[in-house]
Amino acid sequence: NLLQTIRSRAQLIKLFSDGVETPESDPEFRRRAIATASAVIEGKPAFALWKDIEFFVSAKPSAQAFIGIAETFYRDVLISAYDRDGGLIINKDCIDDIQRCKRNVSPDVVAKAIESSETAAADLAKNVSAGHAVKYMIFDIQEKLKM
């Protein structure tokens, strides 16, 4: 029941599970998504990640889950530079990956990766194919790494 102007500026952050099984609730899926998101932002070529990419784009729910996990991971990388006690980190179990990416990737690139993730999520909401949304997100991030 919120006005469109408020909804367009709001960001949905899932803080707890509603009890429904989703790809995000599968620890192996989540581990694989974090590893892929980390590899993408560190510049590993897309062709080397193709098997994982194909796994995530097999269905819209898995693509949505991957994009959401990647976005929160990138957010954690960005916030970790300012969060000394780690209280704001969502993916606390991936702190080693977060710290490595923080050391290897500039905050500007991480912010652009978050934007690419948001664009991919919006594309999925507009019924763009899962494959196109995720692959474009990955190629967009890697293009921004070159800048």
C-alpha positions in Angstrom: 0.0 0.0 0.0 3.0 2.3 -0.3 3.2 5.0 -2.9 5.2 4.1 -6.1 7.8 6.8 -5.4 8.6 5.2 -2.0 8.6 1.6 -3.4 10.9 2.6 -6.2 13.5 3.8 -3.6 13.1 1.0 -1.2 15.4 -2.0 -1.1 14.1 -5.4 0.0 16.5 -7.2 2.3 15.4 -10.7 3.4 16.4 -11.1 7.1 14.9 -14.4 7.9 13.5 -17.5 6.3 9.8 -17.9 6.0 10.1 -21.7 6.2 9.8 -22.3 2.5 12.6 -24.3 0.9 14.4 -22.1 -1.6 17.8 -22.4 -3.3 19.2 -19.9 -0.8 18.4 -22.3 2.1 20.5 -25.0 0.5 24.0 -24.7 2.0 25.8 -26.2 -1.0 23.9 -23.8 -3.4 24.9 -20.9 -1.2 28.5 -21.9 -1.0 28.7 -22.3 -4.8 27.0 -19.0 -5.3 29.4 -17.2 -3.0 32.4 -18.9 -4.7 31.1 -17.8 -8.1 30.3 -14.3 -7.1 33.8 -14.0 -5.5 35.5 -15.3 -8.7 33.5 -12.9 -10.9 34.5 -9.8 -8.9 38.1 -11.0 -8.8 38.2 -11.2 -12.6 38.1 -14.9 -13.3 36.9 -15.2 -17.0 33.3 -16.1 -17.6 34.3 -19.1 -19.7 36.1 -20.6 -16.7 32.9 -20.2 -14.7 30.6 -21.5 -17.4 29.6 -24.7 -15.5 28.5 -22.8 -12.4 26.8 -20.1 -14.5 24.8 -22.8 -16.3 23.8 -24.3 -13.0 22.5 -20.9 -11.7 20.5 -20.2 -14.9 18.7 -23.5 -15.1 15.5 -22.0 -13.6 14.3 -18.5 -12.6 14.3 -19.3 -8.8 17.9 -20.4 -8.9 18.9 -17.3 -10.9 17.0 -15.0 -8.5 18.8 -16.8 -5.6 22.2 -16.4 -7.2 21.7 -12.8 -7.9 20.5 -12.1 -4.3 23.4 -14.0 -2.8 25.9 -12.2 -5.0 24.4 -8.9 -4.2 24.6 -9.4 -0.4 28.1 -10.8 -0.8 29.2 -7.7 -2.7 27.5 -5.5 -0.1 29.4 -7.3 2.6 32.7 -6.7 0.7 31.9 -3.0 0.5 30.7 -2.6 4.1 33.6 -4.6 5.5 36.0 -1.7 4.9 34.0 0.4 7.3 32.6 -2.2 9.8 35.4 -2.8 12.2 33.6 -5.3 14.5 31.8 -7.2 11.7 28.3 -6.4 13.1 26.9 -5.4 9.8 28.2 -8.4 7.8 25.4 -10.7 6.5 27.6 -13.6 5.3 29.6 -14.0 8.4 30.6 -17.5 7.5 32.3 -16.2 4.3 34.5 -13.6 6.1 37.7 -15.0 4.5 36.2 -14.5 1.0 34.9 -11.1 1.9 38.3 -10.0 3.3 40.2 -11.3 0.2 37.8 -9.5 -2.2 38.1 -6.3 -0.1 41.9 -6.5 -0.5 41.8 -7.3 -4.2 38.9 -5.2 -5.6 38.4 -1.4 -5.3 35.3 -0.1 -3.5 34.2 1.6 -6.7 34.2 -1.7 -8.6 32.3 -3.4 -5.8 29.7 -0.6 -5.9 29.4 -1.1 -9.6 29.0 -4.9 -9.1 26.1 -4.2 -6.7 24.5 -2.0 -9.4 24.9 -4.8 -11.9 23.2 -7.2 -9.5 20.3 -4.8 -8.9 19.9 -4.5 -12.7 19.9 -8.3 -13.1 17.2 -8.6 -10.4 15.1 -5.9 -12.1 15.5 -7.7 -15.4 14.3 -11.0 -13.9 11.3 -9.1 -12.5 10.5 -7.9 -16.0 10.6 -11.5 -17.2 13.9 -11.4 -18.9 15.2 -14.9 -19.2 17.3 -16.2 -16.3 20.2 -17.0 -18.5 20.3 -13.5 -20.0 20.0 -11.7 -16.7 22.7 -13.6 -14.9 25.1 -13.7 -17.9 24.7 -10.0 -18.6 25.3 -9.3 -14.9 28.6 -11.3 -15.0 29.8 -9.8 -18.2 28.8 -6.3 -17.0 30.8 -6.7 -13.8 33.8 -8.0 -15.7 33.6 -5.1 -18.1 33.6 -2.7 -15.2 36.7 -4.4 -13.8 38.6 -3.4 -16.9 37.8 0.3 -16.4 
